[in-house]
Amino acid sequence: MVLSRNPLTWIPIYVFVLYWIVRYDRKLAIRFILVTLIAVGFTDYTAASLIKPLVGRIRPCFDPDTWILLRNLVGCGGRYSFPSNHAANHFCMATLWFYTIRGRRGRSWYWLWVWAALVSYAQVYVGKHFPLDVLGGALYGSLVGWCAWRILRRLSQNIDRGKLPVAGIGVEKREV
């Protein structure tokens, strides 16, 4: 489980998704990559900098009532634990990627949910989060990923129809 927390472990998945989107939907690839980066950046920042300090839930490894019961396999990290950023970020990607690929190619990549769940479970296993931290992160990340998918879908529909997005408003492309 410690291995599933390491970002290098998941590089083959990132490379595969990147390869797949470029190979099978080249028109969408740049938008897909940019929306993914923005969505994960937004999820990570808001979960860590806004939600965690607001909720203020102490990590299990800092809680005197639970730290003796933990298998502390990795360092404790920051003081707050709700929501889990690992869970939020990975469920954001899983949700965005799942709906994008299903909508464009008709394929349902359910394995993305398994991948996000493994990363999330590892956070509890190593003693960094309580189970509800991971559940909260998964729900938050899924919500942001779904919203990002809706934005990507709308943006792609406008571009495919010949409308260019200008400050969030579709403007008809005129032929000269």
N, C-alpha and C positions, 0 to 999 in steps of 0.2 A: 504493500500500500504506500510506503514511503516513495517508491519509484513513481507511482501515479501522480504524485504532487510535483514532480520535476518537469518544468516546461520542455526540456529537451526530449523527454519521453514522447511528447505529442507532436513533435516536428513532422513525422511522417503523415499524420492526419492533416496538418495544415498544408503540407506540400501536395498531398493527394487532392484536397478540395480545390486548391489553387490550380493545379493541373487540370482537373475535371472541368472547372468553370471556364478556363481559357480554351480548352479543347472543344467543348460542346456548346458553349454560349459566349463566343468571343465578344459580341456586342455588349453583353452585360458585364463582362469581367471587371473593367475599371470601376464602374459604379458599385458592383458587388464588393470589391476590395475596399473602396473608400467608405461605403456605408458600414461594413464590418468594423473597420478601424474606428470610425466615429462612434458607433454604438457601444463597442467594448470600452473605449476611452471614457464615454459618458457614464456607462455603468460602473466602471472602476472608480472614477472620481466621485460620483454621487454617493456610492455605497460607503467608500472609505472616509470621505471628507465631510459628508453631510449627515447621512443616516447613522453611522456608527457613533459619532459624538452626541447626536441627538438622543439616541436610545440609551447609550451608555452601559450596555451589558458587558460585564467583565468576562474575559476569556476564562475557560476552565482552569488553565494553568496558573492564573492569578487569583483564583477563588480559593480561599483557605479551606473551604468545606469540601472541595472536589479535587484539589491538586494531588492529594495523597492516593486517590483512586485511579489516577490517570497513568497511561503508559506515555510518558513524555518522550516521544521519539525524535522530535525536532524542536528547535528553539521556540520560545513562546510567541515572539513577535509583538505586535502592538497590544495595547491594553484592552481594546474593545473587540467584541466578537460578532455582534449582530448588525448586519447580515454577513455571511461568509462571502468575501470578494471572489474567491475561487469558484464557488457555486454560482454566484451572480454572473461572472464573466463567461463561464463555460455554458451555462444555460442560455445566456444571451446569444452566443454564437450558434449553439445547437438549434435554437428556435428560428433565428434569422436564416440560417443555412437550410434547415429542413423545409420551411415554407417556400423559400426562394426556389429551391431545386424541385420541389413538388409542383409548384406553380408553373415553372418554365419547361420542365421536362417530363412531368408526370411520374416521377420516381419518389418513393417515400423512403428516405434514409433513416429508419428507426434507430439504427446503430448510433446516431448522433446523441440520442437521449441516453443510451447506455454509457457512452463516453463521458457525458457531462455528469451522470450519476456516479460513475466510478471516481472521478476527480472529487466530487462533493463528499462521497462517503469517506474518502481518504482523509479529509479534514477532521472528521470525528475520530477516525481510527488512530491518528497520530496525536490526538489530544488538543488540537487547536480550537475546536468548536464544539458546542453542544448541538444535538440533532436539529433543534429548531432554528439555529443560526443558519444551517445548511438549507433547510426548507425555506426559510425567509429569503435567502440569497437566490435559491432556485426560482422562486416565484417572482422576485423582483427582476432577475435577469431574463426570465421568460417574457415578462411584460415588456421590457425595453426591447428585447429581440423581436417581439411581435410588432411593436410600433415601428421599429426600424424596417422590418419587412414591408409594412404598409407604405412607408415613405419610399422605399426602393421600388415597390410595385407601381406606385403613382408616378414617380419620376420616370421609370422605364416606359410606362404607357404614354406619357406626354412626349418623350423623345421619339418613341417609335411612331407616333402619329405626326411628327414633324413640328411639335411645339417645343420651343426652347424655354427652359425655366429661367426666369429673371426675378430674383428676389422672392421666390416662392410662388410666382404667378406665371402661368403658362401663356406665352405670347406666340401667336401664329407666325410661322416662318413665311416670308413673302418671297416670291420669285421675282427677280429683276429682269 
